[in-house]
Amino acid sequence: MKESPKYPNRCVIILSGGMDSTTLLYKILQEKKEVYALSFNYGQKHKKELEYAKKTCQSLKISHKIIELNSLTNAGLFGQSSLTSSETVPEGHYAAENMKSTVVPNRNMIMLSMAVAYAISLDCGAVFYGAHAGDHAIYPDCRPIFVERMQLAAEVCHYFPVQIIAPYLHQNKGDIVAEGTKLGVNYAQTWTCYKGGEKACGKCGSCTERLEAFKQNGIQDPLPYE
């Protein structure tokens, strides 16, 4: 017989420091959950996002850990993704073929596995992550079938099942901004740009999608751009 987690109202969230996961954090806090945030440094050029994740957790007074995965990048396990190598980050929309260079192989499976382990150690039964419909075209580990298969594994990897919850899986970034605005998300405290500059570039796929999301909602993006 399957056991049950001791703290069902406790949960783990994978918090990148970007718009989607930050909005999700606000959403689950509104649901009065006890939240533990995990962020990952995997050698990404835009590690500036981790500073924003840290600031958000400090302002919301929630537990936050940053896990170092640099050794995986240094060992070549993440291949030649333009996010972790000297290759130039492409510009344009996510629908473009060249955006495949931003794929970090199996990144979300690794992060979700660690988040599930953390949830088990906290005796809680839920992990949240902010995959959304805009990611489906390029990122295999953000697609519904990936979440479904990871869920199957998370149900049997321990004495009690762990839920992997991705509420935005069938919503786009514009929908997320609409919800985040109602939740009072401080989007000035989020980072999206993949290039890792002092200011957001406004041209990479991530910036392009972000700007479109604000435009869709008739809202000015509070981040400064080059």
Summary of the structure (lengths in Angstrom):
residues: 226
radius of gyration: 16.9
end to end distance: 57.3
largest distance: 57.3
contacts: 736
relative contact order: 0.19
helix: 42%
strand: 13%
